[in-house]
């Protein structure tokens, strides 16, 4: 496999599709367990079955083809997983499946596979999949372990709540930018905090109230990010998150280069200003309110050493907060 031939990431809809797993041991059992969650019609071919596979067979959860591999097992199959401990058998399955145009994964053998199973962080219906392209599966598993600690276990609950209210969300927030802000609010604000704290009913009430009264949640937010001049590697996690969520960036082009600006969303508007001059001309608070009304989440980048700018901004930030506009100060 060439490193230049990148894999194409995809999530497959297997519901009510026939899937074949060849092998009856612990590896096959893990593959079957994951496939059953998709609603696939799982068939297992093997001389013997593990205890769990045997129980699933007896309960009618899967169909067992007893014996050694037979090419007829591939009839009407949409996807195959070869999980035997015999590479010659796995190679035969791969060759026959490929000839029929059937997706084939041979466990731990990317050369014989047309697709690979990624390491997964499962927050159903949210799924995070990680692949090393077959080069270093251990690295994928290590990265999954780190993401497991970062991805809130209630994220799937939030996704289900939002999915159930999709039509209501579109009706309450017909504008795409408004809808994006609303989704950001559900993820970053009190709804997710309540879910994480085990208060699902309170989170549901707050979400429904936001849909009944769209003005009850903050559509706009100003983040003042005193960032490093050139090195994006010095940004904190909160700083990176603010840039990723920004609808617009306000920055002084004399002090900030693409290395930092490029960390923001690609579709974020860019507002270049000479900051010191801008702070001394006109009503800064009114200008900021106008910008927030037009753009929503605004990030103002200030040089980490620009004490004058931070001091000059302070009173204006206080006025915005007094007017009910959330202000986030991230001073590095």
PAVEXSE-319829 format. One record per residue (C-alpha): x, y, z; residue in one letter; residue number from 1. Coordinates in Angstrom, 3 decimals. Layout:
PT       px       py       pz resn resi
PT        X        Y        Z    A  NUM
...
// end
This chain:
PT       px       py       pz resn resi
PT    0.000    0.000    0.000    X    1
PT    1.340    3.434   -0.932    X    2
PT    1.098    6.302    1.543    X    3
PT   -0.062    8.505   -1.329    X    4
PT   -3.142    6.298   -1.834    X    5
PT   -5.211    7.646    1.039    X    6
PT   -8.251    5.749    2.221    X    7
PT  -11.664    7.291    1.594    X    8
PT  -13.515    7.638    4.917    X    9
PT  -17.120    6.430    4.823    X   10
PT  -19.892    5.244    7.152    X   11
PT  -21.890    2.312    5.749    X   12
PT  -25.651    1.800    6.107    X   13
PT  -25.951   -1.932    6.853    X   14
PT  -29.498   -2.067    8.218    X   15
PT  -31.315   -5.136    6.863    X   16
PT  -28.346   -6.006    4.630    X   17
PT  -26.772   -9.455    4.642    X   18
PT  -23.302   -9.482    6.170    X   19
PT  -21.012  -12.502    6.477    X   20
PT  -18.389  -13.060    9.167    X   21
PT  -16.136  -16.074    8.571    X   22
PT  -14.695  -17.337   11.848    X   23
PT  -16.148  -18.393   15.166    X   24
PT  -13.630  -17.260   17.774    X   25
PT  -13.182  -14.196   19.960    X   26
PT  -12.139  -11.925   17.071    X   27
PT  -15.217  -12.886   15.057    X   28
PT  -17.325  -12.355   18.160    X   29
PT  -16.106   -8.743   18.481    X   30
PT  -16.867   -8.078   14.825    X   31
PT  -20.329   -9.616   15.088    X   32
PT  -21.134   -7.617   18.229    X   33
PT  -20.414   -4.369   16.383    X   34
PT  -22.314   -5.453   13.257    X   35
PT  -25.426   -6.433   15.208    X   36
PT  -25.727   -2.861   16.487    X   37
PT  -26.161   -1.667   12.895    X   38
PT  -29.249   -3.807   12.284    X   39
PT  -27.479   -5.946    9.677    X   40
PT  -28.623   -9.520    8.953    X   41
PT  -25.493  -11.226   10.259    X   42
PT  -24.433  -14.670    9.005    X   43
PT  -21.489  -16.456   10.631    X   44
PT  -19.578  -19.292    8.966    X   45
PT  -17.352  -21.533   11.088    X   46
PT  -16.988  -25.150   12.268    X   47
PT  -17.507  -24.087   15.908    X   48
PT  -18.777  -20.950   17.668    X   49
PT  -17.677  -19.128   20.792    X   50
PT  -20.115  -19.124   23.711    X   51
PT  -21.557  -15.700   22.852    X   52
PT  -21.882  -16.506   19.139    X   53
PT  -23.606  -19.792   20.001    X   54
PT  -26.086  -17.968   22.250    X   55
PT  -26.843  -15.437   19.509    X   56
PT  -27.385  -18.290   17.077    X   57
PT  -29.760  -20.065   19.446    X   58
PT  -31.754  -16.882   20.015    X   59
PT  -32.050  -16.262   16.270    X   60
PT  -29.943  -13.098   16.419    X   61
PT  -27.633  -14.464   13.699    X   62
PT  -27.547  -17.278   11.145    X   63
PT  -24.861  -19.960   11.482    X   64
PT  -23.304  -21.774    8.498    X   65
PT  -21.608  -24.732   10.128    X   66
PT  -18.390  -26.032    8.596    X   67
PT  -15.419  -24.785    6.605    X   68
PT  -15.756  -21.888    4.191    X   69
PT  -17.909  -22.472    1.115    X   70
PT  -18.123  -19.990   -1.798    X   71
PT  -21.940  -20.242   -1.657    X   72
PT  -21.814  -18.407    1.680    X   73
PT  -21.122  -15.256   -0.349    X   74
PT  -24.467  -15.416   -2.187    X   75
PT  -26.468  -12.189   -1.725    X   76
PT  -23.864  -10.889    0.746    X   77
PT  -23.197   -7.142    0.857    X   78
PT  -20.112   -7.127    3.112    X   79
PT  -17.685   -9.763    4.410    X   80
PT  -15.340   -9.936    7.377    X   81
PT  -12.742  -12.727    7.296    X   82
PT  -11.683  -13.476   10.863    X   83
PT  -10.093  -16.919   10.599    X   84
PT   -6.551  -17.735   11.754    X   85
PT   -5.667  -19.250    8.356    X   86
PT   -4.252  -16.683    5.896    X   87
PT   -4.744  -19.038    2.952    X   88
PT   -8.457  -19.281    3.732    X   89
PT   -8.650  -15.524    4.254    X   90
PT   -6.924  -14.963    0.897    X   91
PT   -9.428  -17.271   -0.823    X   92
PT  -12.362  -15.358    0.724    X   93
PT  -10.790  -12.043   -0.313    X   94
PT  -10.280  -13.185   -3.901    X   95
PT  -13.816  -14.490   -4.294    X   96
PT  -15.405  -11.461   -2.596    X   97
PT  -13.390   -9.052   -4.730    X   98
PT  -14.419  -10.895   -7.898    X   99
PT  -18.072  -10.425   -6.914    X  100
PT  -17.627   -6.762   -5.982    X  101
PT  -18.306   -7.393   -2.290    X  102
PT  -16.741   -5.233    0.417    X  103
PT  -14.133   -7.382    2.211    X  104
PT  -12.172   -6.859    5.409    X  105
PT   -9.561   -9.386    6.448    X  106
PT   -8.752   -8.775   10.088    X  107
PT   -5.221   -7.392   10.568    X  108
PT   -4.397   -7.859    6.884    X  109
PT   -4.858   -4.620    4.904    X  110
PT   -3.293   -6.116    1.774    X  111
PT   -6.236   -8.504    1.437    X  112
PT   -8.873   -5.934    2.403    X  113
PT  -10.957   -3.492    0.368    X  114
PT  -11.935   -1.622    3.543    X  115
PT  -10.592   -1.305    7.057    X  116
PT  -12.435   -1.074   10.345    X  117
PT  -11.390    2.051   12.266    X  118
PT  -10.882    2.549   15.964    X  119
PT  -14.155    4.011   17.197    X  120
PT  -15.358    6.367   19.919    X  121
PT  -19.037    5.472   20.240    X  122
PT  -21.432    8.141   21.466    X  123
PT  -24.402    6.875   19.459    X  124
PT  -25.732    8.382   17.296    X  125
PT  -22.404   10.268   17.226    X  126
PT  -19.474    8.145   16.070    X  127
PT  -15.839    9.229   15.898    X  128
PT  -13.704    6.952   13.714    X  129
PT   -9.885    6.950   13.550    X  130
PT   -7.736    5.189   10.968    X  131
PT   -3.997    4.988   10.417    X  132
PT   -4.527    3.729    6.871    X  133
PT   -3.356    0.297    7.954    X  134
PT    0.142    1.504    8.820    X  135
PT   -0.039    1.712   12.603    X  136
PT   -3.278    0.400   14.155    X  137
PT   -1.800    0.772   17.640    X  138
PT   -1.586    4.539   17.134    X  139
PT   -5.264    4.617   16.159    X  140
PT   -6.173    2.773   19.342    X  141
PT   -4.047    5.113   21.460    X  142
PT   -5.686    8.150   19.890    X  143
PT   -9.100    6.618   20.523    X  144
PT   -8.196    6.217   24.199    X  145
PT   -7.373    9.917   24.412    X  146
PT  -10.559   10.938   22.622    X  147
PT  -12.628    8.733   24.923    X  148
PT  -11.614   11.035   27.763    X  149
PT  -12.367   14.198   25.776    X  150
PT  -15.727   13.362   24.173    X  151
PT  -18.527   13.756   26.721    X  152
PT  -20.581   10.590   27.189    X  153
PT  -23.770   12.676   27.002    X  154
PT  -22.968   13.947   23.502    X  155
PT  -25.076   11.179   21.967    X  156
PT  -28.002   12.136   24.198    X  157
PT  -27.740   15.735   23.005    X  158
PT  -27.570   14.611   19.376    X  159
PT  -30.738   12.537   19.819    X  160
PT  -32.542   15.456   21.462    X  161
PT  -31.601   17.753   18.591    X  162
PT  -32.529   15.157   15.984    X  163
PT  -35.994   14.750   17.510    X  164
PT  -36.464   18.536   17.297    X  165
PT  -34.921   19.119   13.886    X  166
PT  -38.095   20.491   12.293    X  167
PT  -38.775   22.726   15.301    X  168
PT  -35.202   24.063   15.187    X  169
PT  -35.524   24.952   11.510    X  170
PT  -38.836   26.705   12.198    X  171
PT  -37.486   28.668   15.184    X  172
PT  -34.229   29.614   13.472    X  173
PT  -34.851   29.770    9.698    X  174
PT  -31.604   31.607    9.027    X  175
PT  -28.618   29.248    8.603    X  176
PT  -26.278   31.455   10.650    X  177
PT  -28.833   31.629   13.465    X  178
PT  -29.215   27.866   13.394    X  179
PT  -25.458   27.365   13.581    X  180
PT  -25.268   29.681   16.595    X  181
PT  -28.110   27.778   18.228    X  182
PT  -26.339   24.434   17.749    X  183
PT  -23.126   25.949   19.126    X  184
PT  -25.074   27.170   22.153    X  185
PT  -26.525   23.725   22.841    X  186
PT  -23.060   22.166   22.727    X  187
PT  -21.070   24.825   24.576    X  188
PT  -23.706   26.204   26.930    X  189
PT  -25.920   25.182   29.840    X  190
PT  -27.876   22.459   27.990    X  191
PT  -24.785   20.274   27.652    X  192
PT  -23.695   21.195   31.174    X  193
PT  -27.026   19.995   32.567    X  194
PT  -26.794   16.727   30.629    X  195
PT  -23.247   16.160   31.871    X  196
PT  -24.499   16.726   35.405    X  197
PT  -27.191   14.093   35.052    X  198
PT  -30.048   16.611   34.807    X  199
PT  -31.648   15.410   31.579    X  200
PT  -35.136   16.746   32.386    X  201
PT  -33.797   20.246   33.118    X  202
PT  -31.756   20.156   29.896    X  203
PT  -34.864   19.168   27.932    X  204
PT  -36.907   21.999   29.449    X  205
PT  -34.186   24.540   28.634    X  206
PT  -33.873   23.308   25.048    X  207
PT  -37.642   23.460   24.500    X  208
PT  -37.803   26.947   26.018    X  209
PT  -35.131   28.118   23.597    X  210
PT  -37.260   26.824   20.730    X  211
PT  -40.432   28.481   22.050    X  212
PT  -38.635   31.788   22.651    X  213
PT  -35.692   32.098   20.257    X  214
PT  -34.511   35.335   21.911    X  215
PT  -33.814   33.627   25.249    X  216
PT  -30.375   32.337   24.287    X  217
PT  -27.290   34.438   23.409    X  218
PT  -26.858   34.618   19.646    X  219
PT  -23.773   36.818   19.865    X  220
PT  -20.565   36.508   21.854    X  221
PT  -17.346   38.483   21.865    X  222
PT  -14.080   36.743   22.631    X  223
PT  -10.990   38.861   23.162    X  224
PT   -8.041   36.614   22.463    X  225
PT   -4.659   38.031   23.384    X  226
PT   -2.733   35.612   21.222    X  227
PT    0.910   34.947   20.395    X  228
PT    2.088   36.972   17.435    X  229
PT    3.187   34.179   15.142    X  230
PT    3.080   30.757   16.784    X  231
PT   -0.347   29.024   16.771    X  232
PT    1.205   26.246   18.844    X  233
PT    1.042   28.562   21.871    X  234
PT   -2.745   28.877   21.694    X  235
PT   -4.643   27.281   24.559    X  236
PT   -7.446   24.774   24.008    X  237
PT   -9.993   27.502   24.808    X  238
PT   -8.312   29.826   22.328    X  239
PT   -8.411   27.219   19.577    X  240
PT  -12.049   26.460   20.334    X  241
PT  -12.936   30.158   20.135    X  242
PT  -11.253   30.425   16.729    X  243
PT  -12.974   27.282   15.459    X  244
PT  -16.381   28.647   16.509    X  245
PT  -15.885   32.239   15.336    X  246
PT  -18.181   33.694   12.688    X  247
PT  -15.775   36.606   12.244    X  248
PT  -12.207   37.562   13.168    X  249
PT  -11.178   41.117   13.978    X  250
PT   -7.419   41.532   13.830    X  251
PT   -4.581   43.923   13.157    X  252
PT   -2.827   42.744    9.960    X  253
PT    0.407   44.334   11.158    X  254
PT    0.646   41.879   14.034    X  255
PT   -1.173   38.682   13.044    X  256
PT   -0.189   36.345   10.266    X  257
PT   -1.894   33.469    8.498    X  258
PT   -0.429   30.896   10.870    X  259
PT   -2.815   32.063   13.590    X  260
PT   -5.675   33.280   11.380    X  261
PT   -5.696   29.945    9.583    X  262
PT   -6.750   28.189   12.789    X  263
PT  -10.241   29.705   12.410    X  264
PT  -13.096   28.312   10.326    X  265
PT  -12.535   28.806    6.623    X  266
PT  -15.860   30.598    6.205    X  267
PT  -15.269   33.030    9.071    X  268
PT  -15.370   36.673    7.939    X  269
PT  -12.135   38.611    8.378    X  270
PT  -12.203   42.206    9.604    X  271
PT   -8.737   43.829    9.436    X  272
PT   -8.294   47.020   11.499    X  273
PT   -5.419   49.095   12.861    X  274
PT   -6.402   48.393   16.436    X  275
PT   -4.839   51.344   18.259    X  276
PT   -6.347   53.857   15.826    X  277
PT   -9.718   52.083   15.869    X  278
PT   -9.872   52.229   19.661    X  279
PT   -9.435   56.006   19.661    X  280
PT  -12.023   56.896   17.004    X  281
PT  -15.780   56.889   17.470    X  282
PT  -17.978   54.921   19.846    X  283
PT  -16.157   51.593   20.165    X  284
PT  -18.959   49.971   22.182    X  285
PT  -21.542   50.835   19.528    X  286
PT  -19.245   49.576   16.769    X  287
PT  -18.725   46.294   18.593    X  288
PT  -22.481   45.885   19.106    X  289
PT  -23.038   46.471   15.397    X  290
PT  -20.387   43.920   14.465    X  291
PT  -21.849   41.358   16.859    X  292
PT  -25.326   41.901   15.471    X  293
PT  -24.031   41.340   11.956    X  294
PT  -21.705   38.392   12.611    X  295
PT  -22.710   36.640   15.822    X  296
PT  -19.602   35.121   17.403    X  297
PT  -16.775   37.622   17.017    X  298
PT  -13.174   36.960   18.032    X  299
PT  -10.939   39.992   18.447    X  300
PT   -7.259   39.114   18.203    X  301
PT   -4.926   41.284   20.237    X  302
PT   -1.179   40.955   20.564    X  303
PT   -0.269   39.286   23.830    X  304
PT    1.983   42.228   24.655    X  305
PT   -0.500   44.937   23.648    X  306
PT   -1.338   46.075   27.186    X  307
PT   -2.617   49.395   25.898    X  308
PT   -5.238   47.754   23.714    X  309
PT   -6.421   45.496   26.512    X  310
PT   -6.743   48.424   28.906    X  311
PT   -8.541   50.532   26.316    X  312
PT  -10.972   47.689   25.626    X  313
PT  -11.784   47.007   29.256    X  314
PT  -14.520   49.610   29.751    X  315
PT  -16.161   48.710   26.446    X  316
PT  -16.214   45.041   27.371    X  317
PT  -17.862   45.927   30.687    X  318
PT  -20.578   47.869   28.828    X  319
PT  -21.244   44.957   26.506    X  320
PT  -21.625   42.583   29.454    X  321
PT  -23.976   45.060   31.129    X  322
PT  -26.066   44.982   27.943    X  323
PT  -26.367   41.202   28.223    X  324
PT  -23.758   40.254   25.602    X  325
PT  -21.444   37.434   26.741    X  326
PT  -17.784   38.432   26.714    X  327
PT  -14.961   35.932   26.977    X  328
PT  -11.488   37.168   27.904    X  329
PT   -8.681   34.803   26.942    X  330
PT   -5.406   36.477   27.809    X  331
PT   -2.331   34.361   27.141    X  332
// end
